[in-house]
Amino acid sequence: MDLLPPKPDQLVAAAGNVAHKVLYGGLADLRPMPRTLIDDGELREVYHYRPTAVHESGDPVLLVTPLAAPALCYDLRRGCSLVEHFVSLGRRTYLVEYGQVSFRNRNLGMEHWIDDVLPQAIREVSEHAGGRPVHVVGWSLGGIFAMLTAADQPELPIASLTVLGSPVDVKKVPLVAPVRPLLNLTDGRGLLTRTYRALGGVPQPLVNWVFTAASVQKVVTKPVVVLTHLDDTDYLAQLEAVDRFMANMIAYPGRTFGQLYHRFVKGNSLSRGAMELGDRTIELSAITAPVLVFGGAGDGIAPVAAVRPVVPLLSGSREVRFEIVPGGHLGMLTGRAARGSTWRVLDEWIEQWSTDDPAPARRTTRKAAAKATKKTGAAPRKPPAVRKTTTRRAAPKVTPSPDAIGANPTRRYGSAGSRSLGG
């Protein structure tokens, strides 16, 4: 929207958005996608998203939420929901979340998620989908937990693994890098350690503050940005949905946070490809399933430099593919640009490693996109640029292919054809 001076049509659109927000409380369609609980346990809830207008088919997809973040990350709002996207394609879509963390959960460590929550969720989803292998998708810490689970239990029915914005080299995270030397000087006796032990975890307000600190510039400039986009209904709706997401952060259990703090933040252990957990060492090289890794071009929490180092560590995987997509930490997953970048690549990846013919899913994709455009009134968007690095292996050694074909959403070749052309 032009401020000096605004065009007449912009003024009309802006006035309509303001009136709608005043009269109805907001512009975003925040209705959650319908779902059914199929399994639960301590800090474990597994849901199946029920299809409405399409028939489910193919291998199931399990969305893994990170600790502290609500499941809204995958179902942000109608028109910008990865869950809605998958369900509209007829994919069997599931999600595992953990509920509210309380003081009584303070003694739960990472073992609870790696040994119990995720393996049980993967098995339940596979069984619910008729014994099919599962495409596991994890964002942020959910991606790290998914990788550790797949490495620790390679016998799980995992068809493929996708991790989005999951930093393995914490030294490359701007928020952490300047203070890591100071943290190491405390030798476990610092104020932070004593605080989370006394509180039994990290409370929700502090989690919210840390997430906000990574995008402080956006917070400061938000009023001006809102004013300049006052005529853009879709933009304002996205801001409302992100605000709701931020208001629903969840606390960390004390022992789990302690492990993450000492092993990931201070020790940077995962950057070396292995982590001690309980009485064993989990090595990322033990992952055999194909792995798709996403880095967000504007991610301040898990920048590309912190995410990319995982690629050579996945030396046992059948294929590793690395993508740089538009967006920040949340935006790369479910931002407006993700609809034409991250989701397209993810669809292609799932089709590549599924046991079914992916052709029906492609036809449904075009129909669903046309229907969504008609419903929202949004003009079709030009797909944002996506940078790709594909690693193909005849042996466990990781050797990037210099001739790999990029992830072009408009190309006429399927994944198998592209790989043969790239050879």
Secondary structure, 3 states (H helix, E strand, C coil): CCCCCCCHHHHHHHHHHHHHHHHHCCCCCCCCCCEEEEEEECCEEEEEECCCCCCCEEEEEEEECCCCCCHHHCCCCCCCCHHHHHHHCCEEEEEEECCCCCHHHCCCCHHHHHHHHHHHHHHHHHHHCCCCCEEEEEECHHHHHHHHHHHHCCCCCEEEEEEECCCCCHHHCCCCHHHHHHHHHHCCCCHHHHHHHHHCEECHHHHHHHHHHCCHHHHHHHHHHHHHCCCCHHHHHHHHHHHHHHCCCCCEEHHHHHHHHHHHHHCCHHHHCEEEECCEEEEHHHCCCCEEEEEECCCCCCCHHHHCCHHHHCCCCCEEEEEEECCCCCHHHHCCHHHHCHHHHHHHHHHHCCCCCCHHHHHHHHHHHHHHHHHHCCCCCCCCCCEEEEEECCCCCCCECCCCCCCCCCCCCCHHHHHHHHC
